[in-house]
Every structure is written in structure tokens, then in C-alpha cells.
Amino acid sequence: MATCKGCGAPILWAKSPNGKAMPLDEAETTIAEVALESGFNDKLHVTWIVRGHVPHHITCPKADQFRHSSRKEK
């Protein structure tokens, strides 16, 4: 199991759509994304529900240590 070098939390590594390595929180989130689609009589219908992993930079208290200098807030 990999761990974050900043906070020590367990993480998973995945590749982003542009091929970069992305750390994710190991635990799956209980929050789900829901896609809605307009259906018969313009009522909304759920087309899919996804649960997954949160990008670790969202939950890591030390995330600023890993930001590129051009992206750091001034």
C-alpha cells in the first residue's frame, strides 16, 4: 500500500486522462455522482450512479507542499 509523503494517509495511484499520476484517497467515498436525463413528459430520470475515490489533494492537510510553484497562491 502506498502512503502520502505529506500526511501518511493510505493512497492509490491512478493515471489521469492526460497520463499524469494522480493520488487518490484509498477509501471509497460514500458520496455518489448522479447523472440525470430528461425523459418522458420532461421528468428527470437517473441514468447512472457512480461511487469512487476522491483525489487526495482535496483531503490532504499538506497538499500545498506538492503544488508546483507556478500554481501556488500568492
C-alpha positions in Angstrom: 0.0 0.0 0.0 1.3 3.5 -0.9 1.1 6.3 1.6 1.2 10.1 1.2 4.6 11.5 1.9 3.0 14.6 3.4 0.4 13.3 5.8 1.0 9.5 5.8 -2.6 8.6 4.7 -3.1 5.5 2.6 -3.4 6.4 -1.1 -3.9 4.7 -4.5 -2.2 5.8 -7.7 -4.1 6.2 -10.9 -3.4 7.8 -14.3 -5.4 11.0 -15.2 -6.8 11.3 -18.8 -3.7 13.3 -19.8 -1.4 10.5 -18.5 -0.2 12.1 -15.2 0.0 10.1 -12.0 -2.9 11.1 -9.6 -3.0 10.2 -5.9 -6.5 9.1 -4.7 -7.7 8.5 -1.2 -7.7 4.8 -0.6 -11.1 4.6 0.9 -14.1 4.9 -1.4 -16.3 7.9 -0.9 -19.9 7.4 0.2 -20.9 10.4 -1.9 -22.3 9.4 -5.3 -22.4 11.3 -8.5 -25.7 11.1 -10.2 -26.4 11.7 -13.9 -29.8 12.9 -14.8 -31.5 12.8 -18.2 -34.7 14.4 -19.3 -37.3 11.7 -20.1 -41.0 11.3 -20.9 -43.0 14.4 -20.0 -39.8 16.3 -19.3 -39.3 14.4 -16.0 -35.8 13.8 -14.9 -34.6 10.2 -14.7 -31.4 8.8 -13.1 -29.2 7.3 -15.9 -26.3 6.2 -13.7 -24.8 6.4 -10.2 -21.0 6.3 -9.6 -19.1 6.0 -6.3 -15.4 6.3 -6.3 -12.2 7.7 -4.8 -11.6 11.3 -4.0 -8.4 13.0 -5.4 -6.1 13.0 -2.3 -5.2 16.7 -2.7 -8.7 17.6 -1.6 -8.3 15.9 1.8 -4.6 16.1 2.4 -3.7 18.8 5.0 -0.2 19.0 3.5 -1.3 19.3 -0.2 0.4 22.7 -0.6 3.8 21.0 -0.2 3.2 19.3 -3.6 1.9 22.1 -5.7 4.1 23.4 -8.5 5.4 26.9 -7.7 3.5 28.4 -10.7 0.2 27.2 -9.2 0.7 28.2 -5.6 -1.4 31.1 -4.4 0.5 34.2 -3.7 
